[in-house]
Amino acid sequence: GFYSDDHVGVYLDTFFDKRNAYAFFANPLATQRDMRIINEGLGQQSRRGGDTSWDATWEVQTERLADRWTAEMAIPFSELRFDPKGDVWGINFWRGVEMNEEDITWADIGARQYNISRFGALHGLDISKLDSGRGLLVTPYTTLSPRKLSGEDFEVSPKVGIDLRYPLTSMTADVTINPDFAQIEADPAEVNLSDVERRFAEKRPFFLEGGGLYRTPIEVFYTRRVQDLETGAKLAGRIGGQDVALMTVQATPFEEAEAEREGQSNVTAARYQRNLGARLGVGFVGVNKYTPDLDRNHGAGGADFTLRLPHDVNMVGQAVGNWTREPGQEGSDIGWETDRAFLIQGERRANTLRAGARYFDTGRNFDSEPGFIPRLNRRGPGASVEYRRQFEGPLNRVSAEVSGQRLTDGDGVLTEESAELDFSLGVSNFFLFFGPER
């Protein structure tokens, strides 16, 4: 992967809220990688925790010399959202020297890569004079699909659409009608032999700006659930120190039989998030799917928090409920079904010692059709402890990780129980790996 090679990067906390940042990376081959970090990456299951689906347009040039390499980045201000009245940005520089398995950081951020609260400060910015080059972006397009089947007349099926994008200084508004995603990179082909659904990154341009705000620990809105998008409008960004995202779309399923049965649905989602002091962040998220042909409402929503504690310890929690409203059988009254889910998690992400424990509970009838919740009707704890240390001398590396979880369903029946140990030892140029799993 990208991070297996030497790389350099810059982080920009453009609102100076000490929680969110943009990140831009490059390797010696001028390969680019960009992402957004939301809430310092807390509550995400991946090691790095950033939202890599965000995609910016920027340039980089590199030069490889005998004993070093250099990189020069050009990042347009139009790709960033920032406070037009602010004059301080958070900033940090990063280098990964993979040959030595060494990370170098400009600001003293302690033992956690996304410790945005400890970034350096870039003062003296005259932001009011920045030329962001913003304006209304209009992208019209059309496609023609000629077709002739045996015994039928020659047909041409035209399709016309348009995208409207208006980036403000701290917000972005998007409208799309009959979007064309033919140029989007396809998902990687893979065979999933587990009973847990694989989550794929969003790549469609309409959903990228502000999409990371919906990525909560219990993900009640996953934009990939919106399938054949027909029309959509959204607003995402920051207003007065508060992150806000609103979206409403009309879409139909890809499957022809399902589309004929269900017809067109409206999906509306909203996200609100703000900081209460330097350590506590709170948020609310909600989504509703309304299908007129079935006279059916289905959705979920709730609240979440992140709490930063001393010694690189963080707490993440979320509680949500869901609702389903649909006609009863044989003309009976329309009924409502509800259930709930919650998660509480503590973690310490540091270079030497990582540890985490969590407990989650999804009710027997809990579901969020527009979301991504791979385990339903499950409850139980999980924990992991990881230790990594490098040394100078013959013994140069020790790494060990212990993890496990125990899950039951709503009736208390054991559904999953696992324990795993991964151990590695590096001596000179030899490595020993040991990994029993139950």
C-alpha positions as CSV (number, residue, x, y, z in Angstrom):
1,G,0.0,0.0,0.0
2,F,0.9,3.7,-0.1
3,Y,2.1,3.8,3.5
4,S,4.6,0.9,2.9
5,D,6.8,3.4,1.0
6,D,8.6,6.5,2.2
7,H,6.1,9.4,2.3
8,V,5.8,13.0,3.5
9,G,2.6,14.9,4.4
10,V,1.1,18.1,5.7
11,Y,-1.9,18.4,8.0
12,L,-4.0,21.6,8.0
13,D,-6.5,22.4,10.8
14,T,-8.2,25.2,8.8
15,F,-10.8,26.1,11.4
16,F,-8.3,25.8,14.3
17,D,-10.9,23.7,16.2
18,K,-8.2,21.2,17.3
19,R,-10.3,18.2,16.2
20,N,-10.6,18.2,12.4
21,A,-8.0,18.5,9.7
22,Y,-7.1,18.0,6.0
23,A,-4.1,15.8,5.2
24,F,-2.1,15.6,2.0
25,F,0.6,13.0,1.4
26,A,3.1,12.2,-1.4
27,N,5.7,9.5,-1.9
28,P,8.9,9.7,-4.0
29,L,7.0,8.7,-7.2
30,A,4.7,11.7,-6.7
31,T,1.8,9.4,-5.9
32,Q,-0.8,11.4,-4.0
33,R,-3.0,10.5,-1.0
34,D,-5.4,12.9,0.7
35,M,-8.0,12.5,3.4
36,R,-10.0,14.3,6.0
37,I,-9.7,13.6,9.7
38,I,-13.0,14.0,11.7
39,N,-12.9,14.1,15.5
40,E,-9.2,13.1,15.5
41,G,-10.2,9.8,14.0
42,L,-11.8,8.6,17.2
43,G,-14.3,5.8,17.1
44,Q,-13.0,4.4,13.7
45,Q,-12.0,0.8,13.5
46,S,-9.2,1.3,11.1
47,R,-5.7,1.9,12.5
48,R,-5.4,5.3,10.7
49,G,-9.0,6.4,11.2
50,G,-9.1,9.1,8.4
51,D,-11.7,9.5,5.7
52,T,-9.9,8.6,2.6
53,S,-13.0,8.8,0.4
54,W,-12.6,12.6,0.4
55,D,-10.8,13.5,-2.9
56,A,-9.2,16.9,-3.6
57,T,-7.6,18.3,-6.7
58,W,-4.1,19.4,-6.0
59,E,-0.6,18.9,-7.5
60,V,2.8,17.6,-6.3
61,Q,6.2,17.3,-7.9
62,T,9.0,15.3,-6.4
63,E,12.7,14.9,-7.2
64,R,14.9,12.0,-6.2
65,L,18.6,12.7,-5.5
66,A,21.5,10.5,-4.5
67,D,20.9,10.8,-0.8
68,R,17.5,12.4,-0.4
69,W,14.2,13.3,-2.1
70,T,12.1,16.4,-2.1
71,A,8.4,17.1,-2.6
72,E,6.6,20.4,-3.5
73,M,2.9,20.6,-3.1
74,A,0.4,23.1,-4.6
75,I,-2.9,22.9,-2.7
76,P,-5.6,25.3,-4.0
77,F,-7.5,27.2,-1.3
78,S,-10.7,26.4,-3.3
79,E,-10.3,22.8,-2.1
80,L,-10.4,23.8,1.6
81,R,-13.1,25.1,3.9
82,F,-12.0,27.6,6.5
83,D,-13.2,30.4,8.7
84,P,-13.1,33.7,6.7
85,K,-12.7,35.7,9.9
86,G,-10.0,33.5,11.4
87,D,-6.2,34.3,11.3
88,V,-4.7,31.1,12.8
89,W,-4.6,27.5,11.3
90,G,-3.3,24.4,13.0
91,I,-0.5,22.8,11.0
92,N,1.8,19.7,11.2
93,F,4.3,18.0,9.0
94,W,4.9,14.2,8.8
95,R,7.4,11.9,7.3
96,G,7.3,8.1,7.3
97,V,10.7,6.4,6.8
98,E,9.5,2.9,6.1
99,M,13.0,1.4,5.8
100,N,13.6,2.1,9.5
101,E,9.9,1.8,10.4
102,E,10.3,5.4,11.7
103,D,7.8,8.3,11.8
104,I,9.0,11.8,12.2
105,T,6.6,14.7,13.1
106,W,7.3,18.4,13.2
107,A,5.0,19.2,16.2
108,D,5.3,17.3,19.4
109,I,2.0,15.5,19.3
110,G,2.9,12.7,21.8
111,A,2.2,9.2,20.8
112,R,-0.9,9.5,18.6
113,Q,-0.7,10.5,14.9
114,Y,-4.0,12.4,14.8
115,N,-3.5,14.4,18.0
116,I,-4.7,17.5,16.3
117,S,-5.1,19.4,19.6
118,R,-1.3,19.5,19.8
119,F,-0.5,20.6,16.3
120,G,1.6,23.7,15.7
121,A,-0.1,27.1,15.0
122,L,0.3,29.0,11.8
123,H,-0.2,32.7,12.7
124,G,-0.5,35.9,10.8
125,L,-2.8,34.6,8.0
126,D,-4.7,37.4,6.2
127,I,-7.5,35.1,5.2
128,S,-9.7,37.9,4.0
129,K,-7.3,38.4,1.1
130,L,-7.0,34.8,0.0
131,D,-7.9,34.2,-3.6
132,S,-10.0,31.0,-3.3
133,G,-11.1,31.1,-6.9
134,R,-14.6,30.0,-5.9
135,G,-17.6,30.4,-8.1
136,L,-20.6,28.4,-9.4
137,L,-19.4,25.3,-11.1
138,V,-21.8,23.9,-13.7
139,T,-21.2,20.5,-15.3
140,P,-23.7,19.5,-17.9
141,Y,-23.5,16.1,-19.6
142,T,-25.4,13.8,-21.9
143,T,-25.1,10.1,-22.9
144,L,-26.5,8.2,-25.9
145,S,-27.3,4.5,-25.7
146,P,-28.0,3.0,-29.1
147,R,-29.6,-0.4,-29.1
148,K,-31.0,-2.8,-31.6
149,L,-32.4,-6.2,-30.7
150,S,-33.5,-8.9,-33.2
151,G,-37.0,-8.1,-34.5
152,E,-37.1,-4.6,-32.9
153,D,-36.5,-1.2,-34.3
154,F,-33.2,0.7,-33.7
155,E,-33.5,2.7,-30.5
156,V,-31.4,5.6,-29.1
157,S,-31.9,6.3,-25.4
158,P,-30.6,9.8,-24.6
159,K,-29.9,10.9,-21.0
160,V,-29.3,14.5,-20.0
161,G,-28.0,15.7,-16.6
162,I,-26.3,18.5,-14.8
163,D,-24.3,19.1,-11.6
164,L,-24.3,22.4,-9.8
165,R,-21.6,23.1,-7.2
166,Y,-21.2,26.3,-5.3
167,P,-18.4,26.3,-2.8
168,L,-18.6,29.0,-0.1
169,T,-15.7,29.8,2.3
170,S,-16.9,27.5,5.0
171,M,-19.8,25.6,3.3
172,T,-20.5,23.8,0.0
173,A,-23.8,23.5,-1.7
174,D,-24.4,20.7,-4.4
175,V,-27.3,19.9,-6.6
176,T,-27.4,17.1,-9.1
177,I,-30.0,15.9,-11.7
178,N,-29.6,12.6,-13.5
179,P,-25.9,12.3,-12.5
180,D,-23.5,10.2,-14.6
181,F,-21.0,8.2,-12.6
182,A,-19.6,6.2,-15.6
183,Q,-16.1,7.5,-15.0
184,I,-15.9,6.4,-11.3
185,E,-13.3,3.7,-10.5
186,A,-14.9,0.3,-9.9
187,D,-14.7,-1.5,-6.5
188,P,-12.0,-4.1,-6.2
189,A,-13.1,-7.6,-6.9
190,E,-12.9,-9.9,-3.9
191,V,-14.5,-12.9,-2.4
192,N,-15.9,-12.5,1.1
193,L,-16.2,-15.8,2.9
194,S,-17.3,-14.3,6.2
195,D,-20.8,-13.5,7.4
196,V,-19.8,-9.8,7.9
197,E,-20.5,-7.4,5.1
198,R,-17.6,-5.6,3.6
199,R,-17.7,-1.8,3.6
200,F,-16.6,-0.1,0.4
201,A,-15.5,3.5,0.2
202,E,-17.8,6.1,-1.4
203,K,-16.3,7.4,-4.8
204,R,-19.2,9.3,-6.3
205,P,-18.4,13.0,-6.4
206,F,-21.8,14.2,-5.2
207,F,-21.4,12.4,-1.9
208,L,-17.8,13.1,-1.1
209,E,-17.9,16.7,0.3
210,G,-19.1,16.4,3.9
211,G,-19.6,12.7,3.7
212,G,-17.2,12.0,6.5
213,L,-19.4,13.8,9.0
214,Y,-22.0,10.9,8.8
215,R,-19.3,8.4,9.7
216,T,-20.3,7.8,13.4
217,P,-19.4,4.6,15.4
218,I,-22.9,3.3,14.7
219,E,-23.2,4.3,11.0
220,V,-26.9,4.9,10.5
221,F,-26.3,6.6,7.2
222,Y,-24.0,5.0,4.6
223,T,-24.2,6.8,1.3
224,R,-23.5,3.7,-0.7
225,R,-27.0,2.5,0.2
226,V,-28.3,5.2,-2.1
227,Q,-28.2,3.3,-5.3
228,D,-29.5,4.7,-8.7
229,L,-29.4,8.4,-7.8
230,E,-31.8,10.5,-9.8
231,T,-31.8,13.9,-8.1
232,G,-30.1,15.2,-5.0
233,A,-29.2,18.3,-3.1
234,K,-27.0,18.8,-0.1
235,L,-25.2,21.4,2.1
236,A,-22.2,20.6,4.2
237,G,-19.6,22.6,6.2
238,R,-19.3,24.7,9.3
239,I,-21.4,27.5,10.7
240,G,-20.3,29.4,13.8
241,G,-18.1,26.6,15.1
242,Q,-20.7,23.9,14.4
243,D,-20.4,21.2,11.7
244,V,-23.6,20.8,9.7
245,A,-24.6,18.4,6.9
246,L,-28.0,18.2,5.2
247,M,-28.9,15.9,2.3
248,T,-32.0,14.9,0.4
249,V,-31.9,12.5,-2.6
250,Q,-34.3,10.6,-4.8
251,A,-33.2,7.2,-5.9
252,T,-34.3,3.7,-7.0
253,P,-32.7,0.3,-6.5
254,F,-30.3,-1.1,-9.1
255,E,-32.1,-4.5,-9.2
256,E,-34.9,-4.4,-11.8
257,A,-37.3,-6.5,-9.8
258,E,-36.7,-4.6,-6.6
259,A,-37.0,-1.3,-8.4
260,E,-40.3,-2.4,-9.9
261,R,-41.6,-3.4,-6.4
262,E,-40.3,-0.5,-4.4
263,G,-40.2,2.3,-6.9
264,Q,-38.5,5.6,-6.1
265,S,-37.6,6.5,-2.5
266,N,-36.6,9.7,-0.8
267,V,-33.7,9.6,1.6
268,T,-33.1,12.6,3.9
269,A,-30.2,12.8,6.3
270,A,-28.9,15.4,8.7
271,R,-25.8,15.7,10.9
272,Y,-24.9,18.2,13.6
273,Q,-21.7,18.3,15.6
274,R,-20.0,20.8,17.9
275,N,-17.4,21.0,20.7
276,L,-18.2,21.8,24.3
277,G,-14.9,23.0,25.6
278,A,-11.5,21.5,24.8
279,R,-12.2,17.9,25.6
280,L,-15.9,17.1,24.9
281,G,-17.6,16.9,21.5
282,V,-21.2,16.1,21.0
283,G,-23.3,15.3,17.8
284,F,-26.6,14.3,16.5
285,V,-27.4,12.3,13.4
286,G,-30.6,11.2,11.7
287,V,-31.8,9.6,8.4
288,N,-35.2,8.7,7.0
289,K,-36.2,6.7,3.9
290,Y,-39.7,7.3,2.6
291,T,-41.1,5.0,-0.1
292,P,-44.4,6.4,-1.5
293,D,-45.3,3.3,-3.5
294,L,-45.2,1.2,-0.3
295,D,-46.4,4.1,2.0
296,R,-43.4,3.2,4.2
297,N,-41.1,5.2,6.4
298,H,-37.9,3.8,7.8
299,G,-35.0,5.5,9.5
300,A,-32.8,5.9,12.6
301,G,-31.2,8.7,14.6
302,G,-29.5,9.5,17.9
303,A,-26.7,11.2,19.7
304,D,-23.0,10.6,20.1
305,F,-20.0,12.0,22.0
306,T,-16.2,11.9,22.1
307,L,-14.3,12.7,25.3
308,R,-10.5,13.2,25.4
309,L,-8.9,12.2,28.7
310,P,-5.3,12.5,29.9
311,H,-2.6,10.1,28.8
312,D,-4.0,9.7,25.3
313,V,-7.1,8.0,26.5
314,N,-10.4,8.7,24.7
315,M,-14.0,7.7,25.2
316,V,-16.5,7.3,22.4
317,G,-20.2,6.6,22.8
318,Q,-23.4,6.6,20.8
319,A,-27.1,5.7,21.4
320,V,-29.5,5.5,18.5
321,G,-33.1,4.4,17.9
322,N,-34.8,3.2,14.7
323,W,-38.4,3.4,13.4
324,T,-40.4,1.7,10.8
325,R,-43.9,2.7,9.7
326,E,-45.8,0.8,7.1
327,P,-49.3,-0.4,6.4
328,G,-50.6,-3.3,8.3
329,Q,-51.9,-6.5,6.8
330,E,-55.3,-6.6,5.0
331,G,-56.1,-2.9,5.5
332,S,-55.4,-2.7,9.2
333,D,-54.1,0.5,10.8
334,I,-50.6,1.7,10.0
335,G,-48.3,0.6,12.8
336,W,-44.9,1.7,14.1
337,E,-42.0,-0.6,15.1
338,T,-39.0,0.8,17.1
339,D,-35.9,-0.5,18.7
340,R,-32.5,0.8,19.9
341,A,-28.7,0.3,19.8
342,F,-25.8,1.7,21.7
343,L,-22.1,1.5,21.9
344,I,-19.5,2.6,24.5
345,Q,-15.8,2.4,23.8
346,G,-12.5,3.5,25.5
347,E,-9.2,3.4,23.7
348,R,-5.6,4.5,24.0
349,R,-3.9,5.0,20.6
350,A,-0.2,5.4,21.1
351,N,2.9,4.3,19.2
352,T,4.1,1.9,21.9
353,L,1.0,0.8,23.7
354,R,-2.5,0.6,22.2
355,A,-5.4,-0.7,24.2
356,G,-9.2,-0.6,23.8
357,A,-12.4,-2.0,25.1
358,R,-15.9,-1.7,23.9
359,Y,-19.4,-3.0,24.5
360,F,-22.2,-2.7,21.9
361,D,-25.8,-3.8,21.8
362,T,-28.1,-3.8,18.8
363,G,-31.7,-4.7,19.7
364,R,-33.4,-7.7,18.3
365,N,-35.4,-5.6,15.8
366,F,-32.9,-2.8,15.3
367,D,-31.9,-2.1,11.7
368,S,-31.0,0.9,9.6
369,E,-31.6,0.2,5.9
370,P,-29.8,3.4,4.8
371,G,-26.8,2.6,7.2
372,F,-23.9,0.2,7.5
373,I,-24.3,-2.0,10.6
374,P,-22.7,-5.3,9.8
375,R,-23.8,-7.1,13.0
376,L,-27.5,-6.9,13.9
377,N,-29.2,-8.5,16.9
378,R,-25.8,-8.8,18.6
379,R,-24.5,-7.7,22.0
380,G,-21.3,-8.2,23.9
381,P,-17.8,-6.9,24.8
382,G,-14.6,-6.8,22.9
383,A,-11.1,-5.8,23.8
384,S,-7.5,-5.6,22.5
385,V,-4.1,-4.7,23.7
386,E,-1.1,-4.1,21.5
387,Y,2.5,-3.4,22.3
388,R,5.2,-2.4,19.9
389,R,8.8,-1.5,20.6
390,Q,11.9,-1.0,18.5
391,F,15.5,-1.2,19.8
392,E,19.0,-0.6,18.6
393,G,21.2,-3.7,18.5
394,P,20.6,-7.3,17.5
395,L,17.2,-7.4,19.1
396,N,15.5,-4.7,17.1
397,R,11.8,-5.3,17.3
398,V,9.1,-6.8,19.6
399,S,5.4,-6.7,18.7
400,A,2.5,-8.4,20.4
401,E,-1.3,-8.0,20.2
402,V,-4.0,-9.9,22.1
403,S,-7.7,-9.4,21.1
404,G,-11.0,-11.1,21.6
405,Q,-14.7,-10.6,21.8
406,R,-17.8,-12.5,22.9
407,L,-21.2,-11.9,21.3
408,T,-24.7,-13.2,21.9
409,D,-28.1,-12.5,20.3
410,G,-31.1,-11.0,22.0
411,D,-32.1,-14.4,23.5
412,G,-28.6,-14.8,25.1
413,V,-27.5,-17.5,22.6
414,L,-23.8,-17.4,21.9
415,T,-23.2,-16.4,18.3
416,E,-19.5,-15.5,18.2
417,E,-16.5,-16.0,20.5
418,S,-13.0,-15.4,19.4
419,A,-9.5,-14.9,20.8
420,E,-6.3,-14.1,18.9
421,L,-2.6,-13.6,19.7
422,D,-0.1,-12.0,17.2
423,F,3.5,-12.0,18.2
424,S,6.6,-11.0,16.2
425,L,10.3,-10.8,17.2
426,G,13.0,-9.2,15.1
427,V,16.6,-10.3,15.6
428,S,19.2,-8.8,13.1
429,N,17.7,-9.6,9.7
430,F,15.5,-12.5,10.9
431,F,11.8,-12.3,12.0
432,L,9.8,-14.8,14.0
433,F,6.0,-14.7,13.8
434,F,3.6,-16.5,16.1
435,G,-0.2,-16.2,15.8
436,P,-2.5,-18.7,17.3
437,E,-6.2,-17.9,16.9
438,R,-9.4,-19.5,18.4
